[in-house]
Amino acid sequence: MANVLCLDFDDTIVVNNTVNLVFEEFAGKRRSWLEEGGQLGRMSVEQRNAALLDSIEAPREELYRFVQENAQVRPGFAELIAWANGNGWYPTVVSNAYDFCVDAVLDGLSLDRVVRHCGRTQLDYRWRVRYESPRGIEVADGFKVSYAAAFKNAGDFVVYAGDGASDVPPADLARAVFARGRLWTGLKDVHPRIYPFETFHDVITVLDRDASDWLAAFASRPSDPA
């Protein structure tokens, strides 16, 4: 059993959305065309990200540098990772964002040991992105929930932090949730352990206060629902 701190990336680890920034800078015309035609509204997040990445021609180095220059890290993130490492938790990014977005931010903070599950990109004449489940199967929907389910099925104690609608299904599988935005709206009345947050200092405060009690209860009743 592991204690997994599962973190969304865009609008969570960073206060802005790096994928949207990339789209606006490098795929603006195609994005407008897809939005006007209603195609994006019928796609999953994974399909949307694949469709828009297909229109980008910039090299990885330019995209990586653009994200590093424009991403705004949420206050307290580095401290949260330090807390996790010092208290036996495994911080893990699970995000629909592209790998060059996640790498640009975490590399810039020298957090090379943080596990990263995200869209894996490749430029071979055209940009492509793959979302692979923990079993190595490419998925077009439900990427994040596939990891949350795998952690839960392995017997891990999962705490989830996120903000969006795509975070609701994976967060619902977690033992405790830190939520903002549409995730908070979706689970605030149904999840037994859900906490709002603005900065990661808020998350650390709750973990310091309650995490040991959560783990003690989990160890004594491992088959109980969250």
C-alpha positions as CSV (number, residue, x, y, z in Angstrom):
1,M,0.0,0.0,0.0
2,A,1.2,3.5,-0.8
3,N,0.0,6.9,0.1
4,V,-0.5,8.7,-3.2
5,L,-1.0,12.4,-3.6
6,C,-2.6,12.6,-7.0
7,L,-2.4,16.1,-8.6
8,D,-4.0,17.6,-11.6
9,F,-1.8,20.0,-13.5
10,D,-3.6,22.9,-15.4
11,D,-5.5,25.2,-13.1
12,T,-4.3,23.2,-10.2
13,I,-0.5,22.9,-10.0
14,V,-0.4,26.0,-12.2
15,V,-3.0,28.7,-11.7
16,N,-3.5,29.2,-15.5
17,N,-4.0,26.6,-18.2
18,T,-0.9,25.9,-20.1
19,V,-2.7,23.8,-22.8
20,N,-5.1,26.6,-23.5
21,L,-2.1,29.1,-23.6
22,V,-0.4,26.8,-26.2
23,F,-3.6,26.7,-28.3
24,E,-4.1,30.4,-28.2
25,E,-0.5,31.1,-29.2
26,F,0.1,28.3,-31.8
27,A,-3.3,26.9,-32.9
28,G,-5.6,29.9,-32.7
29,K,-7.2,29.7,-36.2
30,R,-7.9,26.0,-36.0
31,R,-9.3,26.3,-32.5
32,S,-11.7,29.0,-33.6
33,W,-12.8,26.9,-36.6
34,L,-13.4,23.9,-34.4
35,E,-15.3,25.9,-31.8
36,E,-17.5,27.6,-34.4
37,G,-18.4,24.3,-35.9
38,G,-19.2,22.8,-32.6
39,Q,-16.7,19.9,-32.9
40,L,-14.9,20.6,-29.7
41,G,-18.0,20.4,-27.6
42,R,-18.6,16.8,-28.8
43,M,-15.1,15.7,-28.0
44,S,-13.6,14.3,-24.8
45,V,-10.7,16.3,-23.3
46,E,-8.3,13.8,-24.8
47,Q,-9.8,14.0,-28.2
48,R,-9.9,17.8,-28.1
49,N,-6.2,18.0,-27.1
50,A,-5.3,15.6,-29.9
51,A,-7.3,17.6,-32.5
52,L,-5.7,20.9,-31.6
53,L,-2.2,19.6,-31.2
54,D,-2.4,18.3,-34.8
55,S,-2.4,21.9,-36.1
56,I,0.7,23.1,-34.2
57,E,4.0,23.3,-36.2
58,A,6.4,24.7,-33.6
59,P,9.2,22.5,-32.4
60,R,9.3,21.0,-28.9
61,E,12.0,23.4,-27.7
62,E,9.8,26.4,-28.6
63,L,6.7,25.0,-26.9
64,Y,8.7,24.0,-23.8
65,R,10.2,27.5,-23.6
66,F,6.8,29.1,-24.1
67,V,5.3,27.2,-21.2
68,Q,8.2,27.9,-18.9
69,E,7.8,31.6,-19.6
70,N,4.1,31.7,-19.2
71,A,3.1,29.1,-16.6
72,Q,2.2,30.5,-13.1
73,V,2.8,28.0,-10.4
74,R,0.2,28.0,-7.6
75,P,1.8,29.2,-4.3
76,G,2.9,26.4,-1.9
77,F,3.4,23.7,-4.6
78,A,7.1,23.2,-3.9
79,E,6.4,23.1,-0.2
80,L,3.7,20.5,-0.7
81,I,6.1,18.3,-2.6
82,A,8.6,18.7,0.2
83,W,5.9,17.8,2.7
84,A,5.0,14.7,0.7
85,N,8.5,13.5,0.4
86,G,9.2,14.1,4.1
87,N,6.0,12.3,5.2
88,G,6.1,9.1,3.1
89,W,3.7,10.2,0.4
90,Y,4.1,9.8,-3.3
91,P,3.3,12.9,-5.3
92,T,2.0,12.0,-8.7
93,V,0.9,14.3,-11.6
94,V,-2.1,12.8,-13.5
95,S,-3.2,15.2,-16.2
96,N,-4.5,15.5,-19.7
97,A,-1.9,18.2,-20.3
98,Y,0.9,17.5,-22.7
99,D,4.2,16.2,-21.5
100,F,6.2,19.3,-22.6
101,C,3.8,21.4,-20.5
102,V,4.3,19.3,-17.4
103,D,8.0,18.9,-17.9
104,A,8.6,22.6,-18.5
105,V,7.1,23.5,-15.1
106,L,8.4,20.6,-13.0
107,D,11.9,20.7,-14.6
108,G,12.0,24.4,-13.9
109,L,11.4,23.6,-10.2
110,S,14.0,20.8,-10.2
111,L,11.3,18.3,-9.3
112,D,12.6,15.5,-11.4
113,R,11.5,12.8,-9.0
114,V,7.8,13.6,-9.2
115,V,6.0,10.9,-11.3
116,R,4.2,12.3,-14.3
117,H,1.3,10.6,-16.1
118,C,0.1,12.9,-18.9
119,G,-0.3,13.1,-22.7
120,R,2.8,11.8,-24.4
121,T,3.6,13.8,-27.5
122,Q,5.7,13.0,-30.6
123,L,6.6,15.1,-33.6
124,D,6.9,13.0,-36.7
125,Y,6.0,15.3,-39.6
126,R,2.9,16.2,-37.5
127,W,2.4,16.4,-33.7
128,R,0.6,13.5,-32.1
129,V,-0.4,12.8,-28.5
130,R,-1.1,9.4,-26.8
131,Y,-3.0,8.9,-23.6
132,E,-2.1,5.5,-22.2
133,S,-3.8,3.8,-19.3
134,P,-1.7,2.1,-16.5
135,R,-2.0,-1.0,-18.6
136,G,-0.4,0.7,-21.6
137,I,-3.7,0.8,-23.6
138,E,-4.3,4.0,-25.5
139,V,-7.5,5.7,-24.4
140,A,-9.6,8.5,-26.0
141,D,-11.5,9.2,-22.8
142,G,-11.2,8.6,-19.0
143,F,-7.4,8.9,-18.9
144,K,-7.3,10.3,-15.3
145,V,-9.9,8.0,-13.9
146,S,-7.9,5.0,-15.2
147,Y,-5.1,6.0,-13.0
148,A,-7.2,6.7,-9.9
149,A,-8.9,3.3,-10.3
150,A,-5.5,1.6,-10.7
151,F,-4.3,3.2,-7.5
152,K,-7.4,2.3,-5.6
153,N,-7.4,-1.3,-6.9
154,A,-3.8,-1.6,-5.8
155,G,-4.9,-0.8,-2.2
156,D,-3.3,2.7,-2.2
157,F,-4.6,5.5,0.0
158,V,-5.3,8.2,-2.6
159,V,-5.7,11.9,-2.0
160,Y,-6.7,13.9,-5.1
161,A,-6.4,17.6,-5.9
162,G,-8.0,19.1,-8.9
163,D,-10.4,21.7,-10.3
164,G,-12.3,20.6,-13.4
165,A,-15.2,18.5,-14.6
166,S,-12.7,15.8,-15.8
167,D,-11.5,15.5,-12.3
168,V,-14.8,14.5,-10.8
169,P,-14.7,10.8,-11.7
170,P,-11.1,10.2,-10.5
171,A,-11.6,12.3,-7.4
172,D,-14.7,10.4,-6.5
173,L,-12.5,7.3,-6.1
174,A,-10.1,9.0,-3.7
175,R,-10.2,8.8,0.0
176,A,-9.9,12.6,0.4
177,V,-10.2,15.4,-2.1
178,F,-8.9,19.0,-2.4
179,A,-11.1,20.8,-4.8
180,R,-11.7,24.0,-6.7
181,G,-14.1,25.1,-9.5
182,R,-16.2,22.5,-11.1
183,L,-14.7,19.7,-9.1
184,W,-15.8,21.4,-5.9
185,T,-19.3,21.9,-7.3
186,G,-19.5,18.3,-8.5
187,L,-18.5,16.6,-5.2
188,K,-19.0,19.1,-2.3
189,D,-22.4,17.6,-1.4
190,V,-21.5,13.9,-1.9
191,H,-17.9,13.2,-1.0
192,P,-17.3,12.6,2.8
193,R,-13.8,14.2,2.8
194,I,-13.6,17.2,0.5
195,Y,-11.8,20.4,1.2
196,P,-11.6,23.7,-0.8
197,F,-8.2,25.3,-1.4
198,E,-6.7,28.4,-2.9
199,T,-3.0,27.6,-2.4
200,F,-1.2,24.5,-1.6
201,H,-0.5,25.9,1.9
202,D,-4.2,25.2,2.5
203,V,-3.6,21.6,1.5
204,I,-0.6,21.2,3.7
205,T,-2.6,22.6,6.7
206,V,-5.3,19.9,6.3
207,L,-2.8,17.1,5.7
208,D,-0.8,18.1,8.8
209,R,-4.0,18.1,10.8
210,D,-5.9,15.1,9.5
211,A,-3.7,12.8,7.4
212,S,-2.5,10.6,10.2
213,D,-6.1,10.0,11.4
214,W,-7.2,9.1,7.8
215,L,-4.4,6.6,7.5
216,A,-5.1,5.0,10.9
217,A,-8.8,4.6,10.0
218,F,-7.9,3.2,6.6
219,A,-5.5,0.6,8.1
220,S,-8.1,-0.6,10.6
221,R,-10.9,-0.8,8.0
222,P,-9.2,-1.3,4.6
223,S,-12.3,-2.5,2.8
224,D,-14.5,0.4,3.8
225,P,-15.6,2.9,1.1
226,A,-14.0,6.3,1.0
